[in-house]
Amino acid sequence: MAGQTRLTQGNAFWTLVRFSLPFLLSNILQACYGASDLFMVGRFSDSVGVSAVATGGQIMQTITGLSIGLTSGGTVLIGQYYGARRSRDVAHAIKTGVLVFGALSLLMSGGTIALLDPICRWMRVPREAVRTTKEYLFICACGILFIVGYNVISGVLRGLGDSRTPLILIAVACVINVSTDLLFVGVMRLGAPGAAVTFKTGSW
């Protein structure tokens, strides 16, 4: 597998550095999604849009962090089985992870949509920004499956010793996100909902 690192071979320190650095960079790029939306909306939209993206971005960052943390457990399990050369257990762990996190992502998506009004109250969203915030969050919630899906795929690849491919995938997604931000927010002036569409597109 391209980019694969054997953690049991070579100098332990540099092996871990080579494996963990792409992982760290991937997490940083993933965190840049909300920052990109906020920058574009702040540059091309109004204060209502900025409020919506700032509020919705915090919710989506929380969901992204949860998915990273939860899928890391699958990475550890897959890595253990892969290191022990238990290919059948590796396949079973991957299948279980896909099913569990697929169901979890649908639950989080449905829960976010169902709680749009309470979220706006809890986050003290200004009255004039409530509608736009709900639109932004609704569109982003529809893309939670793809956010979790990326982290599941990344977790599997890292468990197999490949931390570079997830970095490449998220880098491509970031380029798509910024490009579509420019189109929908900068050119078409769709504001926060346009930024949410780019968030979902980049997640895909």
N, C-alpha and C positions, 0 to 999 in steps of 0.2 A: 504494500500500500504506500502511495506517495506521501511523503512527509511523516511517515511512521517513525516513532522513537522507541527504541528498546530501553526501558528504564532500568533493566538489570545488567546492561552492558556499558562499559566505559567508565569514565570518571563520574561518580554519583552527583557531585555538585553541578558540573556543567551539563550533564544529562538533564537534571531537573530544571536548570535555567532554560535550556533549549525547549523543553516541554512546556514550562509554565509561562514563559514570556508571551507566546501567541495567545494563550488563555487570558492573560491579563489585558493584552491589547484588544482582544475580542470583547471583553466586558466593558472596556472604556468606550469602544465604538458603539456598543449597544446602548450605553448611557447617553450617547450624543444624539440619539433620535429626538428626544424631547427638546434638547437644546437647539437643534436645527429648526424644529417647528417654531419654537419661541422666538428665535432670531428673525425668521422670515416673517412671522406675523407681526412682530414688533416693528419691522422695517416697512412692511407694506400694508398693514391693517391698522385697527384702532385699539383703544384701551380695552374695549369689551372683548375683542379677540385675544388680546394678551392675557387677560384674566382667565378666559376659558382655557387657553392652552396651558397656562401656569398651573391651574387647578387640575385639569385632566392629565397633564403630564406627570404630576405627583402620583396619581392613582396608577397610571400605566407603569411608572418606574417601580412602584411597589409590586405590581403583578409580575413584571419582568424579573425583579430580584427574587421573588418567591419561586418562579419557574427555574431560575438558575440554581438556587439552593436545593430545591427538591430533586431536580434531575441529576445533580451531582452525586446523590446516593446511588443512582443507577450506574453512573460512570465508575464508581468504586467497585460495585458488584461485577460489572462487565470486565473491568480490569483484572480483578481477582480470578475470574473464570478463564479469561484469555491467557493470563500468565501461567495458570495451571494446565493449559491446553485442553480445557473441557469445552469443546466446541458446541456440544449439544446444550450445555447450560448457558453458554453465551447466547445462543439463538433464543432460548427460552426467556432469558433476562431481557433481551431486546424486545421480543414480542410482548412480554408483560408490561414493559415500560411504555410502549406505544399505546397499548390499550388503556392503561391506568391514566397516563397523562393526557391522552385524547379525551377521556371522560372528564378529567379534572378541568381541562381547558374549556370544555363546553359548559361545565358548571360555573366556572369563573366568569365566562362571557354572559351567561344567563343571569347570574347574580349581579353583575355590574349593571346590566340593562335594567333589571328589576329595581335596583337601588339608586337610580339616577337622581330622583328627588331627595332622598335622605342624604346622599353624598353631597349635593349642593348645599343642603342645610348644615351638615357637619363641617364642611369646608368654608362656611361663611361666604359663599359666593355672592357678590353684589347683585341686587335684584335685576339690574339691567343686563347682567351677563349670564343669568341663569339659563335662558333658552339656548344661547350659543354654547355654553358649557355642556349642556345636555346633548346637543348635536355632536359636539366634538367627542364626548365620551361614548356615545352610542356607536359612532363609526369606528372608533378605536376598539371598542369591545368586540365588534364583529371580527376583528383581526387577531384576537387573543389566541385562537387556535394556531395561527401561523407563528406567533411569538413563541408559544410553548413548543410547537413543532420544531422550530429551529433549535431550541435548547435541547430537545430530545435527541435530534440528529447529532448535534455537537457533542452531547454527552456520550453517545455511542462511539463516535469517532475518537474521542479522547480516551475512552476506555480501551480502545484498540490501539492506542499509542499515537494517534494522529491529532495533534492540536493545531496544525497549520491550515488544514482545509476549512475548519470553522471560521478562522480568521479571514480567509479569502472570501467565504460566503457573506460574512457580515460586512466586509469592506465593499463588496459589490452592492449589497443592500443599502449601505449608507450613500453610495454614489447615486443609486436610484432615488433614494429618499430626498436628497438635496436637489437633484434635477427636477423631480416632480413638485417639490416645494416651490422652486422657481417658476414652474409652469402654472400651477394651480393658485398659488398665493401671490407671486410676483406679477405674472402676466394676466391671469384670468381674474385676479382679485377676489378669490373665494373665501379669504379670511381663514378663521379657525377650522371650519368644516373642510376646506380645501387641504389644510395641513393634516387633518385627521385622515383624509383619503391617502395622502402621501405616506403617512405612518403605516397604514394598512398595506399599501403597495410595497413599501420597503420590507415589511415583515414577510410578505409573500416571497 
